[in-house]
Amino acid sequence: MARKPNLAVLSMCVVCEGSFHPHRGRETVQRVCSHRCASVLGTRALQAKRVEQSTQRASKQQAGKQSHTNRQGRAGSTSKNARRTSSTLSTPAGGVITAPETAAVPSADVQAREQDMAAAGQEWLASGIRFERVTAELTKRERGSRTLILAGHGANLRVERDALIVTEGHTHNPQTPLTYTLFRGMHDVERIICLNPSGMLSFPAVQWCAEQDITVTLLDRSGGVLATLTPEAKVDVLLRRQQYLASTSGQDVVIARALVRRKLERQLQTLQEHSALPGAERAAEVLEQALSWLSLPTLPPWLESLSMVRTYEGRAASAYFAAWVGLPLCWAKADTKRVPPHWLNVRARNSPLSHNGMPRHAVDPTNALLNYAYAVLESQTRAALSRHGFDLACGFLHADTDRRDSLVYDLMECERGAVDGLVLDFLRATTFHKCDFTVVSDGSCRLHPQLARAVVAACRVPQARLEEQARWLRGVLLQEGLVQAVVSRSTATRGRIG
């Protein structure tokens, strides 16, 4: 429970020098009036500690040099006398005045490191302010239901007086995070996305969101989905039975081919809209040829096998992403020589840090952006399938694997091309700086929290399109199941008559 202020006591903030009422029980120890002033005070203390540490290191280095000089002087009397002569001054009265010792100053390399740290801090601040404005502009353009995107330290969702309080986190300093107050039945929020959650999510807030049909999605720093808290999922027994029986009736191959066709059509549309991609023409030819095979009235035998359909889809995806390789990103002129060379252009859709060359733990900016965009698409697809009563683990195109909901990745394929087009638009319209990305110790590339918010806001397809895809898949399953049921009943009837 939050502490209440003591209205009978008035103190002065040591940062802004404003008057404030301290919390009860902390009248003698509270020195600041707000979290912002506390952050400023902590930054000052950290800077003072760094200066003190650098001064101590410089003093130790000076003392070590002095002791080394003394040891050399004891070995030779000539150098010792010369040192005494240079360190003392004679007076007319015959006295000796010792030269005053100079104060220890930080060495040049320490000062250079401190300047680099200060410059990096200013660049981080500028990046946060820039992309915070971009996200604000993108959210203003939303029509219909809203999506709240949280990032940074201290972001939290809590319930006060039966209203949901949503607070954005701190990503840079100074910053004034926004706070949203949502009342039951009076809000237009459909989804809340928390990027790299380092704040608080209370149990009453989870219940409040479930009752108000709000989906809460948690993403990690690498663009992976930690959790998707959806409202109570619908269970359609008939639909799930058709999912389970699809492999025995051969319907899984039919659905897999339909999913691949929809994916290739979206990707081909993206290539046509972004003809500036280095290999767009060649990739478009490959996808058109693949679609022509899938559109034949009589399919070849090798497209009647589920494993061959998966291989076919994998080869088409390789040709599609090969068209991206070499696309130059728009970097600020001063940062082109400061970033790693593999950041300047688009790399292949894989990562040397992941198992089997998968794109997780991206080592370049483009794949890091794609991971975030695909993670949001995954959460949207999961919510759409849950609302229509599917079993998320029973897929068709993707093979069954432990701890993976294959059907989610199946339906994602229908809108991956649309997300790719949004990412390409974002890359074309954005000039990047070195401070927009950070490198982890293992070499993976991570986005500035405010850049991640901008990517989520700009590269998200409407939820209605995922709902439409889920309805299409549900209709295919139930219609085929109805036809099979009629055929089986007529066969049984003819058997009884005969």
C-alpha positions in Angstrom: 0.0 0.0 0.0 1.4 3.5 -0.9 2.3 5.8 1.9 0.2 8.8 2.6 1.7 12.3 2.9 1.8 14.0 6.3 0.0 17.3 5.6 1.2 18.7 9.0 4.8 18.7 7.9 6.3 20.8 5.1 9.8 20.1 3.7 12.0 21.5 1.0 13.2 19.4 -2.0 17.0 19.4 -2.3 16.8 19.2 -6.1 14.1 21.6 -7.2 13.9 23.5 -3.9 10.1 23.3 -3.9 7.9 22.7 -0.9 6.3 19.3 -0.4 4.6 17.1 2.3 6.8 14.1 3.2 5.3 10.6 3.6 4.3 9.6 7.1 7.1 7.9 8.9 9.7 9.5 6.6 9.5 13.1 7.7 13.2 13.2 8.7 14.7 11.2 5.8 12.8 12.1 2.7 14.8 14.7 0.8 13.0 14.9 -2.6 9.4 15.6 -3.7 8.9 13.2 -6.6 10.4 10.3 -8.5 11.8 12.7 -11.1 13.8 14.6 -8.5 14.9 11.3 -6.9 16.2 10.2 -10.3 18.1 13.5 -10.7 19.6 13.2 -7.2 20.7 9.6 -7.9 22.3 10.7 -11.2 24.2 13.5 -9.4 25.4 11.0 -6.7 26.5 8.5 -9.4 28.5 11.2 -11.2 30.1 12.4 -8.0 31.1 8.8 -7.2 32.6 8.3 -10.6 34.7 11.5 -10.3 35.8 10.4 -6.9 36.8 7.0 -8.1 38.7 8.5 -11.1 40.5 10.9 -8.7 41.5 8.0 -6.4 42.8 6.0 -9.4 44.8 9.0 -10.6 46.3 9.5 -7.0 47.3 5.8 -6.8 49.0 6.1 -10.2 50.8 9.2 -9.2 51.9 7.6 -5.9 53.1 4.5 -7.8 55.1 6.7 -10.2 56.6 8.6 -7.3 57.7 5.4 -5.4 59.2 4.0 -8.6 61.2 7.3 -9.0 62.4 7.1 -5.4 63.6 3.6 -5.9 65.6 4.6 -9.0 67.0 7.6 -7.1 68.4 5.4 -4.3 70.3 3.4 -6.9 72.2 6.4 -8.2 73.3 9.5 -6.2 73.6 11.7 -9.3 69.9 11.4 -10.1 69.1 11.8 -6.5 70.9 15.2 -6.1 69.4 16.4 -9.4 66.0 15.5 -8.1 66.6 17.4 -4.8 67.8 20.4 -6.8 64.7 20.5 -9.0 62.3 20.0 -6.1 63.7 22.7 -3.7 64.3 26.4 -3.9 67.1 28.3 -2.1 66.3 31.6 -0.3 68.7 34.5 0.2 68.9 33.7 3.9 70.1 30.2 3.1 66.8 28.4 3.9 65.2 25.9 1.7 61.5 26.0 0.5 60.0 22.8 -0.6 58.0 23.0 -3.8 54.2 22.5 -3.1 52.8 19.2 -4.3 50.3 19.6 -7.2 46.8 18.1 -6.7 46.1 14.8 -8.4 44.1 15.2 -11.6 42.4 12.4 -13.6 44.5 11.0 -16.4 43.8 11.8 -20.0 42.3 8.3 -20.7 39.9 8.6 -17.7 38.8 12.0 -18.8 38.2 10.7 -22.3 36.1 7.8 -21.0 34.0 10.2 -18.9 33.4 12.4 -21.9 32.4 9.4 -24.0 30.0 8.3 -21.3 28.5 11.8 -21.1 28.1 12.0 -24.9 26.5 8.5 -25.0 24.0 9.6 -22.4 23.1 12.7 -24.4 22.7 10.6 -27.5 20.5 8.1 -25.6 18.3 11.0 -24.4 18.0 12.4 -27.9 17.0 9.0 -29.3 14.4 8.5 -26.6 12.8 12.0 -27.2 12.8 11.5 -31.0 11.1 8.1 -31.0 8.7 9.1 -28.2 7.4 11.8 -30.5 7.2 9.3 -33.4 5.1 6.9 -31.2 2.8 9.7 -30.1 2.1 10.7 -33.8 1.4 7.1 -34.7 -1.0 6.5 -31.9 -2.9 9.6 -32.8 -3.7 8.1 -36.2 -5.3 5.0 -34.7 -9.0 4.7 -35.5 -11.4 2.7 -33.4 -9.8 0.6 -30.6 -6.6 1.8 -29.1 -3.4 0.0 -28.1 -1.3 1.2 -25.2 2.5 0.4 -25.5 4.5 0.5 -22.3 8.3 0.4 -21.9 11.0 1.3 -19.4 11.4 1.1 -15.6 8.5 1.6 -13.4 5.7 0.8 -15.9 2.8 -0.6 -14.0 -0.9 -1.7 -14.2 -2.9 -1.4 -11.0 -6.5 -0.9 -9.9 -7.6 2.0 -7.8 -11.3 2.6 -7.0 -12.3 0.1 -9.6 -10.5 2.0 -12.3 -7.4 0.6 -14.2 -4.3 2.9 -13.8 -1.8 2.4 -16.6 1.5 4.2 -16.2 4.3 4.3 -18.7 7.9 3.7 -17.6 11.1 5.7 -17.6 13.3 5.1 -20.6 15.4 8.3 -20.4 15.9 11.3 -18.1 14.4 13.8 -17.9 11.0 12.3 -18.9 7.4 12.7 -17.7 5.7 9.3 -18.3 2.0 9.4 -19.1 -0.6 7.9 -16.9 -4.0 6.6 -18.3 -7.1 6.0 -16.2 -9.5 3.6 -17.7 -13.1 3.2 -16.4 -15.3 0.2 -16.9 -17.3 0.5 -20.1 -16.0 3.9 -20.9 -12.6 3.1 -22.5 -11.6 2.2 -26.1 -8.5 0.2 -25.3 -8.3 -3.2 -26.9 -4.7 -4.2 -26.1 -1.8 -3.3 -23.8 1.7 -4.3 -24.9 4.5 -4.2 -22.3 8.0 -4.2 -23.8 10.7 -5.7 -21.6 8.5 -5.5 -18.5 10.4 -4.2 -15.5 7.5 -2.7 -13.6 4.4 -4.2 -11.8 1.3 -6.0 -12.9 -1.1 -6.7 -10.1 -3.6 -9.6 -9.9 -6.6 -7.2 -9.7 -5.3 -5.5 -12.9 -5.2 -8.9 -14.7 -8.8 -9.7 -13.6 -9.9 -6.2 -14.6 -8.5 -6.5 -18.1 -10.0 -10.0 -18.6 -13.5 -8.7 -17.6 -13.1 -5.7 -20.0 -11.9 -7.9 -22.9 -8.4 -6.3 -23.0 -5.5 -8.4 -24.1 -2.2 -7.9 -22.2 1.0 -8.9 -24.1 4.5 -9.1 -22.5 7.6 -9.0 -24.8 11.2 -9.4 -23.8 14.2 -7.3 -25.0 14.9 -9.7 -27.9 11.4 -9.4 -29.3 10.1 -12.7 -28.0 6.7 -13.2 -26.5 6.9 -13.9 -22.8 3.1 -14.2 -22.2 -0.2 -13.2 -23.8 -3.0 -12.7 -21.2 -6.2 -13.0 -23.2 -9.8 -12.9 -22.0 -11.4 -16.2 -21.3 -10.9 -18.4 -24.3 -13.9 -19.9 -26.1 -14.0 -23.7 -26.5 -15.7 -25.1 -29.6 -15.8 -28.8 -29.3 -16.9 -29.5 -32.8 -14.2 -27.3 -34.3 -11.5 -29.0 -32.2 -12.7 -32.4 -33.3 -12.3 -31.4 -36.9 -8.7 -30.2 -36.1 -7.8 -33.5 -34.6 -9.4 -35.5 -37.5 -7.8 -33.4 -40.3 -4.6 -35.5 -40.4 -6.6 -38.8 -40.9 -8.8 -37.4 -43.7 -6.1 -35.6 -45.6 -7.6 -32.2 -44.9 -4.4 -31.0 -43.2 -2.5 -31.0 -46.6 -5.4 -29.0 -48.2 -5.3 -26.4 -45.4 -1.5 -26.3 -45.5 -1.5 -25.5 -49.2 -4.1 -22.8 -48.7 -2.0 -21.2 -46.0 1.1 -21.2 -48.2 -0.9 -19.7 -51.1 -2.2 -16.9 -48.9 1.3 -16.3 -47.6 2.9 -16.1 -51.1 0.2 -13.8 -52.4 0.9 -11.3 -49.5 4.7 -11.6 -50.0 4.4 -11.1 -53.8 2.3 -8.0 -53.1 5.0 -6.7 -50.8 7.7 -7.2 -53.4 5.7 -5.3 -56.0 5.1 -2.4 -53.7 8.8 -2.3 -52.7 10.6 -2.8 -56.0 13.7 -1.1 -54.7 14.7 -4.3 -52.9 18.0 -5.6 -54.4 16.5 -8.9 -55.5 12.8 -8.0 -55.8 12.6 -9.0 -59.5 14.1 -12.4 -59.1 12.1 -13.2 -56.0 8.9 -12.1 -57.6 9.5 -14.6 -60.4 10.1 -17.4 -57.9 6.9 -16.6 -56.0 4.8 -16.3 -59.2 6.1 -19.7 -60.3 5.3 -21.2 -56.9 1.8 -19.7 -57.0 1.2 -21.1 -60.5 2.0 -24.6 -59.3 -0.4 -24.2 -56.4 -3.2 -22.9 -58.8 -3.1 -25.9 -61.1 -6.5 -27.7 -61.4 -4.7 -31.1 -61.0 -1.8 -30.8 -58.5 1.3 -32.8 -59.0 1.9 -35.8 -56.6 4.7 -34.1 -54.8 2.2 -31.4 -53.6 0.0 -34.1 -52.0 2.5 -34.7 -49.3 2.6 -32.5 -46.2 6.4 -32.7 -45.9 6.9 -31.6 -49.5 4.5 -28.7 -48.9 6.6 -27.6 -46.0 9.8 -27.9 -48.1 8.1 -26.0 -50.9 7.2 -23.2 -48.5 10.7 -23.1 -47.0 12.3 -22.6 -50.4 9.9 -19.9 -51.4 10.7 -18.1 -48.1 14.4 -18.3 -48.7 14.0 -16.7 -52.1 11.8 -14.0 -50.7 14.2 -12.9 -47.9 17.2 -13.2 -50.3 15.6 -10.2 -52.0 16.1 -8.1 -48.9 19.8 -8.8 -48.5 22.0 -5.8 -49.3 19.2 -3.2 -48.8 21.0 -0.1 -47.3 19.6 1.4 -44.2 19.4 5.1 -43.8 22.0 6.1 -41.2 23.0 9.5 -40.0 26.2 10.6 -41.8 28.2 10.9 -38.6 27.3 7.4 -37.5 28.1 5.4 -40.6 31.7 4.8 -39.4 30.7 4.3 -35.7 28.4 1.3 -36.2 29.5 -2.3 -37.1 29.7 -2.9 -40.8 27.0 -5.6 -40.7 24.5 -3.0 -39.4 24.7 -0.8 -42.5 22.7 -3.1 -44.8 20.0 -5.8 -44.4 21.4 -9.3 -43.6 19.9 -12.7 -44.2 17.0 -13.7 -42.1 19.0 -15.8 -39.6 21.3 -15.3 -36.6 24.6 -17.0 -35.8 23.6 -16.9 -32.1 20.5 -19.1 -32.5 20.0 -22.8 -32.9 19.9 -24.0 -36.5 20.4 -20.4 -37.8 17.0 -19.2 -36.6 16.4 -15.4 -36.5 16.0 -15.2 -32.8 18.7 -13.2 -31.0 19.3 -10.9 -34.0 22.7 -9.4 -34.6 21.6 -6.6 -36.9 18.9 -3.9 -36.7 16.6 -5.1 -39.4 16.1 -8.6 -38.0 15.7 -7.1 -34.5 12.9 -4.9 -35.9 11.3 -7.9 -37.6 11.4 -9.9 -34.4 9.4 -7.2 -32.6 6.9 -6.9 -35.4 6.4 -10.7 -35.6 6.0 -10.9 -31.9 3.1 -8.5 -31.9 1.6 -10.4 -34.9 1.9 -13.6 -32.8 0.0 -12.1 -29.9 -2.7 -10.8 -32.2 -3.1 -14.2 -33.9 -3.2 -16.0 -30.5 -6.0 -13.7 -29.3 -8.0 -14.2 -32.6 -7.7 -18.0 -32.5 -8.7 -18.1 -28.8 -11.8 -16.1 -29.4 -13.0 -18.6 -32.1 -12.4 -21.7 -30.0 -9.4 -23.3 -31.7 -6.9 -25.6 -30.0 -3.7 -23.6 -30.5 -1.4 -26.6 -30.3 -3.0 -28.5 -33.2 -1.6 -27.0 -36.4 -1.3 -28.1 -40.0 1.6 -26.4 -41.8 4.0 -26.3 -38.9 5.1 -29.6 -37.4 4.1 -30.4 -33.8 6.8 -29.4 -31.4 7.0 -29.3 -27.6 6.2 -25.9 -26.1 5.0 -24.4 -29.4 1.5 -23.6 -30.4 1.7 -24.6 -34.1 -1.7 -23.3 -35.2 -0.6 -19.8 -34.1 2.4 -19.9 -36.4 0.2 -21.4 -39.2 -2.2 -18.5 -39.2 0.6 -15.9 -38.8 1.8 -16.9 -42.3 -1.3 -15.2 -43.9 -0.2 -11.7 -42.6 3.6 -12.0 -42.5 3.8 -10.3 -45.9 1.7 -7.4 -44.7 3.9 -6.9 -41.6 7.0 -7.1 -43.8 5.7 -4.2 -45.9 5.1 -2.1 -42.8 8.6 -2.8 -41.6 10.1 -1.8 -45.0 8.0 1.4 -44.9 9.4 2.1 -41.4 13.0 1.5 -42.6 12.6 3.8 -45.5 11.1 6.6 -43.5 13.6 6.5 -40.5 17.1 7.8 -40.2 18.9 5.7 -37.6 21.6 6.7 -35.2 24.1 4.6 -33.3 22.4 5.3 -30.0 19.1 3.8 -31.3 20.6 0.3 -30.8 22.7 -1.4 -28.2 25.0 -4.4 -28.4 24.8 -7.1 -25.7 27.9 -9.1 -24.6 27.1 -12.0 -26.9 26.8 -9.7 -29.9 23.0 -9.5 -30.2 21.4 -6.3 -31.2 18.7 -4.7 -29.1 16.5 -1.7 -29.7 16.2 1.5 -27.7 12.9 1.1 -25.7 11.3 4.1 -27.4 12.4 2.8 -30.8 10.7 -0.6 -29.9 7.5 1.3 -29.0 7.6 3.1 -32.4 8.1 -0.2 -34.2 5.2 -1.8 -32.4 3.0 1.2 -33.2 4.0 1.4 -36.9 4.2 -2.3 -37.9 1.0 -3.7 -36.4 -1.8 -4.9 -38.7 -5.4 -4.3 -37.7 -6.8 -6.9 -35.4 -9.9 -7.2 -37.7 -7.7 -8.8 -40.4 -6.6 -11.6 -38.0 -10.2 -12.1 -36.9 -11.1 -12.5 -40.6 -8.3 -15.1 -41.1 -9.5 -17.1 -38.1 -13.1 -17.1 -39.4 -11.9 -18.3 -42.8 -10.0 -21.2 -41.2 -12.9 -22.1 -39.0 -15.3 -22.1 -42.0 -12.9 -24.4 -43.9 -12.8 -26.9 -41.1 -16.5 -26.9 -40.3 -17.6 -27.0 -43.9 -15.3 -30.0 -44.7 -16.4 -31.7 -41.5 -20.1 -31.2 -42.5 -19.5 -32.7 -45.9 -17.7 -35.7 -44.5 -20.5 -36.3 -41.9 -23.1 -36.2 -44.7 -21.1 -38.6 -46.9 -20.6 -41.1 -44.0 -24.3 -41.0 -43.1 -25.4 -41.7 -46.7 -22.9 -44.5 -46.9 -24.2 -46.1 -43.7 -27.8 -45.7 -44.9 -27.1 -47.4 -48.2 -25.4 -50.2 -46.4 -28.5 -50.8 -44.2 -30.8 -50.7 -47.2 -28.7 -53.2 -49.2 
